[in-house]
């Protein structure tokens, strides 16, 4: 058994397979799950040292997977990978115990570097550019989606939007 065991939780089968092959070439033993179903059993069998979790797994949130993995082993290094990043989900992922949070597209080099980057970077570039209204709106929408476990109807109600309006906004961001 390899000393680097990777659990990939990703609902995009092509991306998951590509990541698994790439990490296997780097000496990892990789196991892929397409959803959070069976996560506890997979973690028990594999004993993962590393994990890649897609933030949005179909209709489910990948954030719950972080807690499940850390209940099994707090030392597991977890990278959350997402196609629609927001400050709210990044903060929640780190609070739940993720090692790092990356936006797609991210390559194997980026992900592997993120596994090793446990400490913060005090020299990170701080920009003074103000956040746009569109970005603020998107972050607020995404925060409400996270709070409602991506329930579109409930999120629309909390945002004071018609459900179809929220769906249109989400489609524009290719979620």
N, C-alpha and C positions, 0 to 999 in steps of 0.2 A: 504494500500500500504506500502510495506517495505521501511525503510529509506535507505536501501542499494540495489540499483537497478543496475544490471549488464547487459551490452550489450556485447555479444560474437559474433565477426565477424570472422568466421572460415569456410573454405570450406571443411574440413574433418568432415563429419557429425558425425562419431563415436566419435572423440575427442570432438567436440562441445557438443554433448549430454552428454558425460561423465563429462565435465567441468560444464555444466549447473546443472546436478544432484548434483555434489559435492558442488557447491556453494549454491544451494538451501538448502542443509542440513545444511549449515552454516548461514542460515538466509537471503540470498540474494534473490531478485526476479530476475530471469534470463530470458533473451530473446536472441534467437540465430538467426543470419543472416548468410546465406551461401555465400554471396557476398556483395559488397558495394551497390548494387541495393536496394533502399528503405531505405537507412541509415538515411537520413534526416527525413523521416516520422517516423521511429522507434524511433529516438532520441526525436522527438517531443512528441510522445505518452508515452514513457517510462520515459523520463527525467533521463537518467542514471547518477549515481554517480560514477560508475566504468565501465571500458571497457577493454576487451581483444581483441586485433586485431592481426590476423595472417598477417605476412609481405607479404606473397605471396598468393593471392586469385585467384587461377586459373591463368589467364593471366594478372590479375590486381595487382597493388601494394597496400598494405594496408596503406601505408604512407598517402595517400590522405584522408583516413578515420579519421586520427588524426585531420587534419584541420577542417573537417566537424563537428566532435564532439565538438571541441573547439569553433567553430563559434556558436554553440548552447549553450554551457556552458563551460567557461574556467576552472571551478573547477573540471571537470570530471577527475578522475584519470585513466590514460591509461597505460596499459602494452602491449608492442608489443612482440609477441611470434613468434619465427622463427626457422625453421629447418636448416637454412643456414645463420648463422650470419656473419656479416662483420663489420669492423670498420666504413666504409662509411655509411651503413644503420643505425647503432647504433647512429652515430652522427646526421644524418638527422632526425631520430625519436625523439631524445631529442630536437633538434632545433625546430621541429614542435610542441613540447609540450607534448610528451609522458612522463609519470612519470618514467617509467623504460623499460628495454629491456632485454628479457630473451630468451635463446636458449632452444629448445625442446630437450629432454623431460624435462618438468617442471611440478611439481605436484602442487596441490591446495595450499599447505602450501607455496611453493616458490612464487607463483603468489600473494597470499594474502599479504605476507611479502613485495613483490615488490610494491604493491599499497601504503603501508605505508612508504616506503623508499623514501621520497621526496628529502631529502638533500643528498649531496655527502658524501663519506667516505674518509676523508683525511688520514686515516690510511690504505687505500687499499694497498694490497701487490704489490709492483713494482718489476717486474722481470727484470733481466738483460739478459735473454736468447734472442739472436738475432732471428728475425723473419726469417723463412725459405723462400727460393725462391718460393716454391709452395704456401705458405700462401700469400706472396706478390702478386703472379700472381692471385690467387683466389680473393683477396680483390680488385685488379684492375678490374678484370672481373666483379665482383659484382657491383662495383661503376659505371661502364659503363652501366650495366644492369639497375641500378636504374635511371641513367640519361636518358635512353631511354625508361623508363616505361616498362621494361622487353621485349622490342621488339628485338627478337633474331637476325633478319636480320640486323637491324640498329646497334646493339651492335657489331656484327661480322664485319661490315664495319668499324666502329670506331676503333676496335681492330686490324684491318688488318688481320683478320682470315677469312677463308672460313666458311660459315654458318654451314656446317656439322662438321667441326672441333670444333667449339664452342659448338654445340649440344653434341658432344661426351664428351667434357670436363665437361659440365653440368651434363650429365648422370653419370659420374664417381662420382660426388658429391651428387647424388641422389636428385636432385632438382625436 
